[in-house]
Amino acid sequence: MAVTKIRKISSWTLLVVSIISIALLALFYFGGNGEPLRGELTNPLYTGELLIWSYVLLAICAISMLLFGITQFFNKFKASPKGALMSLGVFAGFAILLVIAYSVGQGVPLPGINADSQKYNVEVWLKITDMWLYAMYILLILAVVAMVWGSVKKILSK
């Protein structure tokens, strides 16, 4: 009974989010362009709305991830404290990965950036950008290694 209710809620949530996303994408692509910015470049009219929607989805995802992670930690801590502390180890490992990626990042200003973007062409923002890019690369490599390792382990255990 509870599984059916969860399935219905998640299906309706997916449907509503998909409809809103498709509608905003249609407005963005087919809603026309505003005034020309410089020369022939134009800015689509609904760019701001699409960005706000993506920020809302990102915030909902981050908040729900944190809430579910915290509740799972406390539920797991009741059953197995050692297992719960291992999950904190993963979080600490990710934080260490971000610190290392930030320290490796370069803060050299980029040449040829327009005047509007110059406020982000400083060492801190450039290093933060490098940090997230390096973290994504490392996590992608780790995901591929985990998939290959899981397949090899499954084959060898037969």
DRENVOMI-30571 format. One record per residue: x, y, z of N, C-alpha, C in turn; residue number from 1. Coordinates in Angstrom, 2 decimals. Each point is the difference from the previous one (the first is absolute). Example, Ala and Ser with C-alpha at 12.3 -4.5 7.8 and 13.67 -1.06 7.14 Angstrom:
    n_c1    n_c2    n_c3   ca_c1   ca_c2   ca_c3    c_c1    c_c2    c_c3 num
   13.19   -5.69    7.80   -0.89    1.19    0.00    0.90    1.20    0.00   1
   -0.35    1.05   -0.72    0.82    1.19    0.06   -0.77    1.09    0.73   2
This chain:
    n_c1    n_c2    n_c3   ca_c1   ca_c2   ca_c3    c_c1    c_c2    c_c3 num
    0.82   -1.19    0.00   -0.82    1.19    0.00    0.87    1.26    0.00   1
    1.03    0.02    0.87    0.87    1.17    0.07    0.81    0.16   -1.28   2
    0.41   -1.13   -0.60    0.76    0.08   -1.23   -0.84    0.60   -1.11   3
   -1.26   -0.35   -0.06   -0.88    0.55   -1.02   -0.15    1.51    0.18   4
   -0.14    0.46    1.25   -0.12    1.42    0.27    1.27    0.74   -0.38   5
    1.16   -0.56    0.35    1.28    0.62   -0.36    0.15    0.05   -1.51   6
   -0.38   -1.07   -0.68    0.10   -0.04   -1.45   -0.91    1.05   -0.64   7
   -1.20    0.17    0.53   -0.92    1.00   -0.54    0.55    1.41    0.21   8
    0.51    0.27    1.20    0.53    1.33    0.28    1.20    0.30   -0.89   9
    0.90   -0.95   -0.13    1.18    0.24   -0.82   -0.36    0.12   -1.48  10
   -0.98   -0.76   -0.45   -0.43    0.11   -1.39   -0.61    1.36   -0.28  11
   -0.87    0.46    0.90   -0.62    1.32   -0.18    1.04    1.11    0.09  12
    0.95   -0.14    0.89    1.05    1.02    0.12    0.82    0.06   -1.28  13
    0.39   -1.16   -0.51    0.75   -0.04   -1.25   -0.81    0.61   -1.14  14
   -1.27   -0.30   -0.07   -0.85    0.53   -1.06   -0.10    1.52    0.08  15
   -0.23    0.55    1.19   -0.14    1.45    0.15    1.32    0.70   -0.33  16
    1.11   -0.51    0.52    1.30    0.61   -0.28    0.33   -0.08   -1.48  17
   -0.32   -1.10   -0.64    0.26   -0.15   -1.44   -0.84    0.97   -0.82  18
   -1.27    0.14    0.35   -0.87    0.92   -0.75    0.49    1.44    0.14  19
    0.35    0.40    1.22    0.50    1.37    0.20    1.31    0.20   -0.77  20
    0.89   -0.98    0.06    1.28    0.12   -0.69   -0.18    0.07   -1.51  21
   -0.87   -0.83   -0.55   -0.24    0.02   -1.45   -0.63    1.31   -0.41  22
   -0.94    0.51    0.79   -0.64    1.28   -0.32    1.03    1.14    0.02  23
    0.86    0.01    1.01    1.01    1.07    0.06    1.03   -0.13   -1.12  24
    0.37   -1.22   -0.34    0.92   -0.17   -1.13   -0.64    0.44   -1.31  25
   -1.29   -0.30   -0.18   -0.70    0.45   -1.21   -0.06    1.52   -0.05  26
   -0.29    0.64    1.14    0.01    1.46    0.04    1.38    0.55   -0.32  27
    1.02   -0.63    0.54    1.37    0.47   -0.23    0.37   -0.09   -1.48  28
   -0.27   -1.16   -0.62    0.41   -0.20   -1.38   -0.92    0.67   -1.02  29
   -1.29    0.06    0.28   -0.94    0.51   -0.99   -0.67    1.31    0.44  30
    0.39    0.57    1.13   -0.65    1.19    0.54    0.49    1.30   -0.59  31
    0.93   -0.04   -0.90    0.50    1.21   -0.62    1.25    0.52    0.68  32
    0.55    1.01   -0.63    1.23    0.60    0.49   -0.25    1.44    0.39  33
    0.78    0.50    0.92   -0.11    1.37    0.44    0.80    0.93   -0.89  34
    0.37    1.10    0.57    0.80    1.00   -0.72    1.39   -0.56   -0.29  35
    0.58    0.36   -1.12    1.38   -0.43   -0.27    0.95    0.57    1.05  36
    0.87   -0.86    0.51    0.95    0.43    1.03    1.15    0.78   -0.62  37
    0.73   -0.63   -0.85    1.12    0.63   -0.72   -0.02   -0.53   -1.41  38
   -0.25    0.85   -0.92   -0.01   -0.44   -1.38   -1.15   -0.95   -0.27  39
    0.32   -1.23   -0.38   -1.01   -0.98   -0.37   -0.41   -0.92    1.14  40
    0.68    0.05    1.13   -0.33   -0.88    1.11   -1.30    0.45    0.66  41
   -0.90   -0.96    0.24   -1.26    0.31    0.69   -0.14   -0.89    1.21  42
   -0.78    0.45    0.94   -0.23   -0.73    1.22   -1.43   -0.54   -0.01  43
   -0.20   -1.33    0.10   -1.37   -0.52    0.03   -0.77    0.62    1.16  44
   -1.29    0.23   -0.21   -0.83    0.72    0.97   -0.14   -0.74    1.33  45
   -0.05   -1.30    0.00   -0.31   -0.76    1.21    1.24   -0.67    0.61  46
    1.15    0.61   -0.20    1.23   -0.54    0.57   -0.03    0.04    1.53  47
   -0.46    1.11    0.56   -0.05    0.14    1.45   -0.91   -1.02    0.65  48
   -1.16   -0.23   -0.59   -0.94   -0.97    0.56    0.58   -1.41   -0.02  49
    0.69   -0.35   -1.10    0.62   -1.32   -0.10    1.11   -0.16    1.04  50
    0.78    1.04    0.21    1.06   -0.06    1.01   -0.58   -0.11    1.41  51
   -1.06    0.75    0.28   -0.63   -0.08    1.32   -0.54   -1.40    0.23  52
   -0.64   -0.61   -1.01   -0.52   -1.36    0.14    1.12   -0.99    0.26  53
    1.13    0.17   -0.69    1.12   -0.93    0.24    0.56    0.20    1.40  54
    0.03    1.23    0.51    0.44    0.23    1.37   -0.96   -0.62    1.00  55
   -1.30    0.10   -0.27   -1.00   -0.61    0.89    0.19   -1.51    0.05  56
    0.18   -0.62   -1.17    0.21   -1.45   -0.04    1.29   -0.39    0.72  57
    1.05    0.78   -0.18    1.26   -0.27    0.68   -0.17    0.10    1.51  58
   -0.70    1.04    0.46   -0.21    0.18    1.43   -0.83   -1.14    0.59  59
   -1.06   -0.38   -0.69   -0.83   -1.12    0.48    0.82   -1.28    0.07  60
    0.81   -0.23   -1.00    0.84   -1.20   -0.03    1.02    0.02    1.14  61
    0.66    1.13    0.21    1.02    0.08    1.06   -0.63   -0.13    1.38  62
   -1.13    0.66    0.22   -0.66   -0.07    1.31   -0.50   -1.41    0.28  63
   -0.63   -0.61   -0.99   -0.51   -1.36    0.22    1.15   -0.98    0.20  64
    1.12    0.18   -0.71    1.15   -0.87    0.18    0.54    0.12    1.42  65
    0.10    1.22    0.50    0.48    0.19    1.36   -0.96   -0.58    1.03  66
   -1.29    0.24   -0.16   -0.97   -0.52    0.96   -0.03   -1.52    0.01  67
   -0.02   -0.61   -1.19    0.00   -1.46   -0.06    1.31   -0.57    0.54  68
    1.12    0.67   -0.28    1.28   -0.46    0.53    0.06    0.06    1.51  69
   -0.52    1.08    0.56    0.01    0.14    1.47   -0.91   -1.03    0.64  70
   -1.21   -0.18   -0.54   -0.92   -0.99    0.58    0.56   -1.41   -0.15  71
    0.62   -0.28   -1.14    0.60   -1.33   -0.19    1.15   -0.22    0.98  72
    0.79    1.05    0.26    1.11   -0.12    0.94   -0.53   -0.36    1.39  73
   -1.03    0.71    0.47   -0.51   -0.27    1.34   -0.69   -1.36    0.08  74
   -0.72   -0.40   -1.05   -0.61   -1.32   -0.01    1.05   -1.11   -0.02  75
    1.05    0.23   -0.77    1.06   -0.99   -0.08    0.82   -0.03    1.29  76
    0.13    1.16    0.65    0.76    0.07    1.24   -0.65   -0.82    1.09  77
   -1.34   -0.07    0.01   -0.71   -0.81    0.99    0.29   -1.48   -0.22  78
    0.04   -0.42   -1.26    0.20   -1.42   -0.31    1.48   -0.38    0.04  79
    0.85    0.84   -0.62    1.42   -0.34   -0.09    0.83    1.28    0.06  80
    0.54    0.34    1.15    0.80    1.23    0.11    1.23    0.01   -0.91  81
    0.62   -1.16   -0.17    1.19   -0.06   -0.84   -0.35    0.30   -1.46  82
   -1.10   -0.54   -0.48   -0.44    0.27   -1.37   -0.37    1.46   -0.20  83
   -0.59    0.61    1.03   -0.36    1.41   -0.10    1.25    0.87   -0.08  84
    1.02   -0.34    0.78    1.24    0.76   -0.04    0.72   -0.17   -1.33  85
   -0.17   -1.16   -0.64    0.58   -0.21   -1.33   -0.63    0.96   -1.02  86
   -1.31    0.25    0.14   -0.64    0.93   -0.92    0.51    1.42    0.23  87
    0.35    0.34    1.24    0.64    1.29    0.25    1.39    0.06   -0.62  88
    0.66   -1.14   -0.09    1.30   -0.07   -0.64   -0.07    0.35   -1.47  89
   -1.08   -0.41   -0.66   -0.20    0.35   -1.41   -0.17    1.50   -0.14  90
   -0.79    0.60    0.89   -0.19    1.45   -0.03    1.32    0.73    0.24  91
    0.79   -0.46    0.96    1.30    0.61    0.28    0.94   -0.17   -1.19  92
   -0.06   -1.16   -0.66    0.82   -0.22   -1.19   -0.35    0.96   -1.12  93
   -1.29    0.26   -0.17   -0.43    0.96   -1.02    0.48    1.40    0.34  94
   -0.06    0.38    1.28    0.48    1.32    0.42    1.50    0.11   -0.24  95
    0.74   -1.05    0.28    1.45    0.01   -0.24    0.28    0.10   -1.50  96
   -0.78   -0.71   -0.81    0.14    0.09   -1.45   -0.19    1.43   -0.47  97
   -1.01    0.69    0.52   -0.24    1.39   -0.39    1.14    0.92    0.42  98
    0.55   -0.21    1.18    1.12    0.83    0.47    1.22   -0.22   -0.89  99
    0.29   -1.25   -0.31    1.15   -0.28   -0.87   -0.21    0.57   -1.39 100
   -1.21   -0.17   -0.54   -0.30    0.53   -1.33    0.09    1.52   -0.02 101
   -0.42    0.65    1.08    0.11    1.47    0.08    1.46    0.43    0.02 102
    0.82   -0.72    0.76    1.41    0.39    0.10    0.75   -0.25   -1.30 103
   -0.44   -0.97   -0.80    0.65   -0.30   -1.27   -0.45    0.99   -1.08 104
   -1.19    0.57    0.15   -0.54    0.91   -1.01    0.89    1.21   -0.22 105
   -0.06    0.52   -1.23    0.81    1.15   -0.36   -0.85    1.27    0.09 106
    0.60    1.07    0.44   -0.71    1.26    0.13    0.48    1.04   -1.00 107
    0.57   -0.44   -1.10    0.53    0.91   -1.01   -1.17    0.62   -0.77 108
   -0.11    1.33   -0.03   -1.11    0.64   -0.72    0.00   -0.36   -1.48 109
   -1.20   -0.15   -0.53   -0.16   -0.36   -1.40    0.06    1.24   -0.87 110
    0.73   -0.05   -1.12    0.06    1.17   -0.90   -1.25    0.04   -0.89 111
   -0.34    1.19   -0.44   -1.08    0.14   -0.98   -1.40   -0.11    0.56 112
   -0.18    0.20    1.29   -1.33   -0.07    0.60   -0.65    1.38   -0.11 113
   -1.31    0.02   -0.31   -0.68    1.28   -0.13   -0.12    0.71    1.35 114
   -0.39    1.25   -0.02   -0.03    0.83    1.20   -1.01   -0.51    1.03 115
   -1.11   -0.58   -0.46   -1.01   -0.51    0.92    0.50   -1.18    0.83 116
    0.90   -0.77   -0.56    0.49   -1.21    0.67    1.28    0.23    0.80 117
    0.54    1.19   -0.02    1.27    0.26    0.68   -0.09   -0.18    1.52 118
   -1.19    0.21    0.58   -0.11   -0.15    1.45    0.16   -1.46    0.43 119
   -0.20   -0.94   -0.94    0.19   -1.42    0.30    1.36   -0.52   -0.47 120
    0.77    0.85   -0.64    1.31   -0.38   -0.51    1.07    0.29    1.05 121
   -0.27   -0.43    1.23    0.93    0.18    1.11    0.40   -1.38    0.51 122
    1.06   -0.02    0.80    0.58   -1.28    0.42   -0.99   -0.91    0.72 123
   -0.80    0.56    0.90   -0.91   -0.84    0.81   -1.01   -0.73   -0.89 124
   -0.66    0.74   -0.89   -1.02   -0.64   -0.85    0.63   -0.99   -0.98 125
    1.17    0.33   -0.51    0.67   -0.92   -0.93    0.40   -1.29    0.71 126
    0.48    0.11    1.24    0.36   -1.20    0.76   -1.24   -0.82    0.38 127
   -1.10    0.66    0.32   -1.24   -0.72    0.31   -0.50   -0.75   -1.24 128
    0.08    0.65   -1.15   -0.40   -0.67   -1.24    0.87   -1.21   -0.27 129
    1.31    0.15    0.15    0.90   -1.13   -0.18   -0.28   -1.10    1.02 130
   -0.32    0.39    1.24   -0.30   -0.99    1.04   -1.17   -0.88   -0.42 131
   -1.08    0.60   -0.46   -1.17   -0.79   -0.37    0.27   -0.84   -1.25 132
    0.75    0.55   -0.95    0.33   -0.79   -1.19    0.88   -1.21    0.36 133
    1.04    0.22    0.79    0.86   -1.11    0.41   -0.78   -1.03    0.83 134
   -0.87    0.47    0.88   -0.79   -0.93    0.80   -0.92   -0.83   -0.88 135
   -0.60    0.62   -1.01   -0.86   -0.77   -0.92    0.80   -1.02   -0.78 136
    1.19    0.39   -0.46    0.84   -0.95   -0.74    0.38   -1.19    0.88 137
    0.42    0.27    1.22    0.41   -1.07    0.92   -1.17   -0.90    0.34 138
   -1.17    0.59    0.28   -1.18   -0.82    0.32   -0.46   -0.82   -1.20 139
    0.12    0.56   -1.21   -0.35   -0.77   -1.20    0.95   -1.19   -0.16 140
    1.28    0.23    0.19    0.97   -1.10   -0.10   -0.27   -1.05    1.07 141
   -0.29    0.43    1.23   -0.30   -0.95    1.07   -1.27   -0.80   -0.29 142
   -1.00    0.63   -0.62   -1.23   -0.71   -0.35    0.28   -1.07   -1.06 143
    0.81    0.34   -1.00    0.34   -0.98   -1.04    0.81   -1.14    0.61 144
    0.97    0.32    0.86    0.80   -1.04    0.66   -0.89   -0.90    0.84 145
   -0.96    0.58    0.72   -0.91   -0.80    0.83   -0.86   -0.93   -0.87 146
   -0.46    0.49   -1.15   -0.80   -0.86   -0.89    0.84   -1.14   -0.55 147
    1.22    0.30   -0.43    0.88   -1.05   -0.53    0.34   -0.99    1.11 148
    0.34    0.50    1.19    0.35   -0.87    1.12   -1.17   -0.89    0.38 149
   -1.20    0.55    0.03   -1.18   -0.80    0.32   -0.24   -1.09   -1.02 150
    0.18    0.31   -1.28   -0.17   -1.01   -1.04    1.05   -1.09    0.10 151
    1.25    0.40    0.20    1.09   -0.98    0.11   -0.22   -0.88    1.24 152
   -0.39    0.61    1.11   -0.23   -0.77    1.22   -1.14   -0.97   -0.17 153
   -1.05    0.40   -0.72   -1.14   -0.87   -0.24    0.40   -1.19   -0.89 154
    0.83    0.29   -1.01    0.46   -1.06   -0.90    0.90   -0.98    0.76 155
    0.90    0.52    0.82    0.94   -0.85    0.72   -0.68   -0.83    1.10 156
   -1.12    0.48    0.53   -0.66   -0.75    1.08   -0.85   -1.15   -0.52 157
   -0.20   -0.10   -1.29   -0.82   -1.09   -0.57    0.72   -1.31    0.02 158
